[in-house]
Amino acid sequence: MTDRATLLKHTSMHKGLTNYVGQNNCFLNVIIQSLWHLDSFRVLITSSDHTALHSVHDTCLLCELKEIFTYYEYGEEKTLAPDNVRVALNVLSSQTDRFRLGAMADATETLDTILASMHADQVRHHALPHPSPTTPLPPQQSLSSSIEINDTDCDPKCIGHALFESNMFDMYRCQSCQATSEPEMWKDTLYRVYFAELYQCVANTTTSAKSFFFRSSSPTANHPSNKEHSFEAVLRTLLNEGPRRSCPENELTKCRGSCLVDRYSSNICMVVVIKIVPSWLMKFPIVFAVSIVWPATTVGGVELKAFANIIPHQLDLGLIFRLGGDAADLPKPESIYVFRGMVCYYGQHYVSFFKSQSKAHECGTRLSFTAPLPSLHRTPTSPLASHPSWEVLRAPVASSPDGKCRYIVRLTAQDGGLGLVVGDDISSLEPPSKSSSDPPRRLMITALETSNSKRPLLPAVACGVICVGDQLLQVDGEVVEDESWTAWTAMERLVTAAGPVTLTLARAVPWSCSHCTLINDVGATTCAACDRPLATAVEWSGIVGSSK
């Protein structure tokens, strides 16, 4: 069995997005594919309940994006249509007409619009008083009319700012009188670089440096000028050559000197003649996105070769910016980013490239997997390691066709016990049977105990899968639904156990529609997309394993 996060990360799903003649969807498709391949974005957008931020029948860009991600993950189609996302983009930017249906648009503006939509919805939701269930939510505004919202910080952070936001500030210093300006704070979700400036930096270097950029092979660590002429060095040079400004004290001292950004390290490409340092970076983004703007739709082979040679496998932001605030307190490896992929525009068409990390499976191949679990390790998709006090024999799933899941853990009591409390279930997971007046007795986990700070976590908490409210089904293979099992006898059995205890537990989970594959909320009786009822052919006792 493979956990679902690992499956998505290490398997090529072999699904494409439609782009028929006249649709011109390529600018949108590459952004959808890019966001899908970012694990952090995919997990956040698919796990968020965005429907609470707008009325049910409103056209919502983020809901359409979440829906196509769901089809990408669970659907059996080889191609998916981004039509609904395209329509939502058009509605959202109706005043600017940037994303008119059938017309070509800019991929960078598309990403900006998606991130701005996330921010606007988050700010609008927390700025308005929480309405009652019967009060309709206000319709979504056009982004062009949401200037006040765009200038407002979101707390808690929206998905766009949580993943892409960088916090920086600049200080300008006069080259003549050494006067300094006040710090200028700025935030951005996309770092923009103009290729004309980048290429000019390369062209103004020495002959040896130019040969480094224009040679046929990619930069290597052994090259003597690798550090001096790396991509980090070029980006830092472009920062060093930032816009000149007049002296901050010009009005008082009449100084006519010009300013540069206040930086301390030596110049890189020998363009700047004073010693300077990078801008201050106060917060590392989870995803560092760079937009390289080309001056024309067609570029010569020499320029393309220069660009390809300079793109690194890793990018160290600590070599571009001067670190401060939270960024300065993090260990060195946190500033290093791995190149995941890129979006290219050439010949009136967009294409995206992302590195495949594992073998491919043909579309339609049925793969067994379980839901990802909260990991106790640094890597989110690490397999659960065995431990003397606990072992997960079967992990719980995130969703199932009937909205129920069963999982099995083996716990060994430590100094302080197992760390769980069993009590009577006050609300049954299943409605009572029509043939009986009383539902069967059911036991549930009513509390999880924690040890003191000087001792390790007790097994029930340390295993990371047991939650308060989960139903207890079996203890060492014995079904606990008969009359002989009470909360008292269950606790006595668990407390007095001399060795490992195997527990089978269950919980209600979102259910996936067998017709349209939509993941529906717990408690929903019909599919929100196709109105088909929840399949209840498999009874709860059948899942446990007892006969009726």
C-alpha positions, 0 to 999 in steps of 0.5 A, a space after each residue: 500500500 502507498 500513501 496518496 501523497 506519495 502516489 501523487 508525487 511519484 507518479 505521472 498521471 498521464 492526463 492532459 487539458 483540452 485546447 481545441 482550435 479557437 479556444 486558446 487555452 494554453 496560457 491557462 493550461 500551463 498555470 493549472 499544470 504548474 499549480 498541480 505539480 506544487 505539492 503544497 498548493 495542491 494539498 491546500 486547495 483540495 483540502 480547503 472549504 472555499 464554498 463558505 466564502 460565497 453563495 452556492 450558485 456564484 461562479 467562483 474561480 477557486 471552486 472551479 480550480 479545486 474541482 478540476 484538481 479533484 477530477 485530475 486526482 480521482 477521474 478516469 478521463 485522459 483529458 480534462 476540460 478547463 472551460 469552467 475555469 476559463 469562464 470564471 476568469 472571464 467573469 472575475 475580470 469582466 471590466 478589463 476584458 483580459 480573459 475574454 473567451 477564445 482570446 489569447 492571454 498572458 500566463 503571468 497575469 493568469 497566475 496573478 489573477 488566481 492569487 489575487 482572487 484567493 487574497 480578495 476572498 479571504 479579506 472579504 470573508 473576514 472583513 464582513 460580519 459572519 452571516 446566518 445560514 439563511 443570509 446570502 453572501 455578497 457576490 464576488 467583486 471584479 478584481 479591478 474594483 477591489 483596490 481596497 481589498 488588494 491593499 489589505 493584509 490577510 490574516 490568517 494568510 490566504 493560500 496565495 500569500 502563505 505559499 508565494 509571498 516574500 517580505 523585503 525592504 530596501 534602503 537608498 544611500 546617496 553616493 555623494 553625501 551618504 544620506 540614507 532613506 527610510 526603509 521601504 517595505 514591499 511584498 510580492 508573490 512573483 519575482 520579475 526579471 527582464 531578460 533584456 537587463 539580464 542579457 545586458 549584464 552578461 554582454 558587459 562581462 569580460 570575454 571569459 565570463 561571456 564564454 561561460 554563459 554561451 558555452 554548450 554545457 550547463 554550469 558545473 561546480 568545478 568551473 572556476 567562475 561558477 560562483 562569480 557568474 551564477 544565476 544568483 550572482 546575475 540576479 544580485 547584480 540586477 538588484 545592485 543596478 536598481 533604479 537611481 534616485 535623487 538624494 533623500 536630503 535633496 530638499 534640505 541640503 540641495 544635494 544633487 547626488 544620485 542613490 543606489 540601494 544600500 548594499 555592502 558586498 562587492 559588485 558582481 559583473 563589474 558594472 557598479 563601481 561602489 560596494 553594495 549588498 542585496 536587498 533585505 529578505 525578511 521572510 522566505 516564501 514556500 514557493 519562489 516563482 520567477 517571471 523572466 520577461 522577454 522583449 519579443 515573441 521570437 528570440 534568437 538561438 544565441 539568447 536562448 542558449 545563454 538563458 538555458 545555460 544559466 538556469 541552475 538546479 538549485 537557487 540559494 536566496 541567501 546569495 541574492 538577498 541579505 537575510 533579516 527577520 525570520 529568514 535570518 533565524 532559519 538554518 542555511 538549507 532553508 534558503 536553498 530552493 530546488 528547480 521544479 519546472 518552468 512555463 515557456 512562451 514561444 511562437 504564440 504558444 505556451 508550454 510547461 515543463 516539470 521534472 518527473 520523479 518516478 515511473 509512469 503509469 498508464 491512465 486507467 491503471 488501478 493503484 491501491 493507496 491509503 490517505 496521507 497521515 500527519 507525519 512525525 518526520 521532516 518529510 511529509 510523505 515519509 512512511 510511518 516508522 515502527 515504534 516500540 509502543 505503537 504500530 499502525 497496521 492499517 491507516 485511515 483513508 481520507 475518503 471512501 465510496 460509502 463515507 466510512 473507514 476502518 483502521 487498525 493500530 497496535 498499542 503497547 502500554 507505557 509508563 502512564 498507560 495507553 493514553 486513551 479513554 473509552 466511553 459510550 457513543 452519544 451519537 451513532 455513526 449509523 441511524 437506528 434500524 427500523 426493526 429495532 427501537 434502540 440502536 446497538 451499543 457503541 463505544 467511542 474514544 472520548 479523550 486522549 491523555 498526554 504525559 507530562 513534558 518530561 516524558 514522551 507521548 503516550 502511544 495513543 497520541 504518539 501514533 498520530 492516527 487516533 482522534 477523539 470521536 472515533 468508534 471502537 469496533 474491536 479489541 484484539 479481534 473481539 467485536 465490542 457491539 454485544 451487551 457484554 461490552 461496556 465502557 467500564 469493561 473496555 477500559 478494564 481490558 485496556 488497562 490490565 493488558 499485559 502486552 500489545 493491544 490491537 484496536 480496530 477503530 472507525 470514523 465517518 469520512 467524506 464520501 466519493 460519488 461513484 458516478 462523478 467522483 466528487 468528494 462530498 462532505 460528511 453527512 451529505 446524503 446526495 452528491 452535490 454535483 449529480 444529485 445521486 444518493 449516497 451508496 449505502 449497500 455496505 452496512 457498518 457491521 459488514 465492514 467490521 466483519 461480523 455477519 448479520 
